[in-house]
Amino acid sequence: MPVVFRHKGIRIFFFSNEGVPREPIHVHAQRGECLAKVWVQPTLQLADSFGFTSAELRDILDVIEQNVELIEEAWNEHFS
């Protein structure tokens, strides 16, 4: 499970096996038992979350939006 980056103790990553057919570009955010899934494409959108506060989710969405190019590059490099 490739880690793209870390932010405030939150690991932003994707799984090496993202379904067949592969789901659109997205990442997971995890800190301890807290977990969220964020679609990067076709539009940045929270897919699901458990345990994070709404303020933490806003911060996670902001940092993912700031790093979309890095995420897309890591995804494409891993799956090509």
CYANA upper distance limits for C-alpha pairs under 8 A (distance plus 0.5 A):
  1 MET  CA     13 PHE  CA      7.22
  1 MET  CA     14 PHE  CA      6.33
  1 MET  CA     15 PHE  CA      4.95
  1 MET  CA     16 SER  CA      5.81
  2 PRO  CA     13 PHE  CA      6.13
  2 PRO  CA     14 PHE  CA      6.34
  2 PRO  CA     15 PHE  CA      7.01
  2 PRO  CA     16 SER  CA      7.43
  3 VAL  CA     11 ARG  CA      7.25
  3 VAL  CA     12 ILE  CA      6.39
  3 VAL  CA     13 PHE  CA      4.71
  3 VAL  CA     14 PHE  CA      7.27
  4 VAL  CA     11 ARG  CA      8.45
  4 VAL  CA     12 ILE  CA      6.23
  4 VAL  CA     13 PHE  CA      5.75
  4 VAL  CA     14 PHE  CA      8.23
  4 VAL  CA     70 LEU  CA      8.16
  4 VAL  CA     71 ILE  CA      6.97
  4 VAL  CA     74 ALA  CA      7.24
  5 PHE  CA     11 ARG  CA      6.89
  5 PHE  CA     12 ILE  CA      5.96
  5 PHE  CA     13 PHE  CA      7.66
  6 ARG  CA     10 ILE  CA      5.96
  6 ARG  CA     11 ARG  CA      5.10
  6 ARG  CA     12 ILE  CA      6.28
  7 HIS  CA     11 ARG  CA      7.13
  7 HIS  CA     12 ILE  CA      8.11
  7 HIS  CA     63 VAL  CA      8.31
  9 GLY  CA     31 ARG  CA      6.96
 10 ILE  CA     29 ALA  CA      6.71
 10 ILE  CA     30 GLN  CA      5.92
 10 ILE  CA     31 ARG  CA      5.34
 11 ARG  CA     28 HIS  CA      8.40
 11 ARG  CA     29 ALA  CA      5.99
 11 ARG  CA     30 GLN  CA      5.72
 11 ARG  CA     31 ARG  CA      6.93
 12 ILE  CA     27 VAL  CA      6.87
 12 ILE  CA     28 HIS  CA      6.17
 12 ILE  CA     29 ALA  CA      5.11
 12 ILE  CA     30 GLN  CA      7.26
 13 PHE  CA     27 VAL  CA      5.91
 13 PHE  CA     28 HIS  CA      5.81
 13 PHE  CA     29 ALA  CA      7.03
 14 PHE  CA     18 GLU  CA      8.25
 14 PHE  CA     26 HIS  CA      7.60
 14 PHE  CA     27 VAL  CA      5.47
 14 PHE  CA     28 HIS  CA      6.30
 14 PHE  CA     75 TRP  CA      8.50
 16 SER  CA     78 HIS  CA      8.38
 17 ASN  CA     22 ARG  CA      8.47
 18 GLU  CA     22 ARG  CA      5.85
 18 GLU  CA     23 GLU  CA      6.60
 19 GLY  CA     23 GLU  CA      6.62
 24 PRO  CA     39 TRP  CA      7.91
 24 PRO  CA     40 VAL  CA      8.22
 24 PRO  CA     41 GLN  CA      6.47
 24 PRO  CA     42 PRO  CA      7.82
 25 ILE  CA     39 TRP  CA      6.86
 25 ILE  CA     40 VAL  CA      5.95
 25 ILE  CA     41 GLN  CA      5.85
 25 ILE  CA     42 PRO  CA      8.42
 25 ILE  CA     72 GLU  CA      7.61
 25 ILE  CA     75 TRP  CA      7.59
 26 HIS  CA     37 LYS  CA      7.60
 26 HIS  CA     38 VAL  CA      6.01
 26 HIS  CA     39 TRP  CA      4.75
 26 HIS  CA     40 VAL  CA      5.34
 26 HIS  CA     41 GLN  CA      7.30
 27 VAL  CA     37 LYS  CA      6.38
 27 VAL  CA     38 VAL  CA      5.94
 27 VAL  CA     39 TRP  CA      7.15
 27 VAL  CA     40 VAL  CA      7.77
 27 VAL  CA     71 ILE  CA      8.46
 28 HIS  CA     35 LEU  CA      7.51
 28 HIS  CA     36 ALA  CA      6.05
 28 HIS  CA     37 LYS  CA      4.93
 28 HIS  CA     38 VAL  CA      6.72
 29 ALA  CA     34 CYS  CA      8.50
 29 ALA  CA     35 LEU  CA      6.10
 29 ALA  CA     36 ALA  CA      5.59
 29 ALA  CA     37 LYS  CA      6.87
 29 ALA  CA     38 VAL  CA      8.35
 29 ALA  CA     60 ILE  CA      8.16
 30 GLN  CA     34 CYS  CA      6.06
 30 GLN  CA     35 LEU  CA      5.04
 30 GLN  CA     36 ALA  CA      7.10
 31 ARG  CA     35 LEU  CA      7.23
 33 GLU  CA     51 GLY  CA      7.50
 34 CYS  CA     49 SER  CA      8.18
 34 CYS  CA     50 PHE  CA      6.07
 34 CYS  CA     51 GLY  CA      4.96
 34 CYS  CA     52 PHE  CA      6.17
 35 LEU  CA     49 SER  CA      6.16
 35 LEU  CA     50 PHE  CA      5.80
 35 LEU  CA     51 GLY  CA      7.08
 35 LEU  CA     52 PHE  CA      7.62
 36 ALA  CA     46 LEU  CA      8.10
 36 ALA  CA     47 ALA  CA      7.98
 36 ALA  CA     48 ASP  CA      5.99
 36 ALA  CA     49 SER  CA      4.47
 36 ALA  CA     50 PHE  CA      6.72
 36 ALA  CA     52 PHE  CA      8.22
 37 LYS  CA     46 LEU  CA      6.78
 37 LYS  CA     47 ALA  CA      5.81
 37 LYS  CA     48 ASP  CA      5.72
 37 LYS  CA     49 SER  CA      6.82
 38 VAL  CA     44 LEU  CA      7.47
 38 VAL  CA     45 GLN  CA      6.17
 38 VAL  CA     46 LEU  CA      5.00
 38 VAL  CA     47 ALA  CA      5.76
 38 VAL  CA     48 ASP  CA      7.67
 38 VAL  CA     61 LEU  CA      8.16
 39 TRP  CA     43 THR  CA      7.22
 39 TRP  CA     44 LEU  CA      5.88
 39 TRP  CA     45 GLN  CA      5.61
 39 TRP  CA     46 LEU  CA      6.71
 39 TRP  CA     47 ALA  CA      6.76
 40 VAL  CA     44 LEU  CA      5.00
 40 VAL  CA     45 GLN  CA      7.27
 40 VAL  CA     68 VAL  CA      7.59
 44 LEU  CA     61 LEU  CA      8.38
 44 LEU  CA     65 GLU  CA      7.67
 45 GLN  CA     61 LEU  CA      8.39
 46 LEU  CA     61 LEU  CA      8.06
 52 PHE  CA     56 GLU  CA      6.37
 52 PHE  CA     57 LEU  CA      6.77
 53 THR  CA     57 LEU  CA      6.72
 54 SER  CA     58 ARG  CA      6.72
 55 ALA  CA     59 ASP  CA      6.82
 56 GLU  CA     60 ILE  CA      6.59
 57 LEU  CA     61 LEU  CA      6.57
 58 ARG  CA     62 ASP  CA      6.61
 59 ASP  CA     63 VAL  CA      6.69
 60 ILE  CA     64 ILE  CA      6.59
 61 LEU  CA     65 GLU  CA      6.54
 62 ASP  CA     66 GLN  CA      6.75
 63 VAL  CA     67 ASN  CA      6.79
 64 ILE  CA     68 VAL  CA      6.49
 64 ILE  CA     71 ILE  CA      8.50
 67 ASN  CA     71 ILE  CA      6.71
 68 VAL  CA     72 GLU  CA      6.56
 69 GLU  CA     73 GLU  CA      6.53
 70 LEU  CA     74 ALA  CA      6.64
 71 ILE  CA     75 TRP  CA      6.58
 72 GLU  CA     76 ASN  CA      6.52
 73 GLU  CA     77 GLU  CA      6.49
 74 ALA  CA     78 HIS  CA      6.54
 75 TRP  CA     79 PHE  CA      6.62
 76 ASN  CA     80 SER  CA      6.23
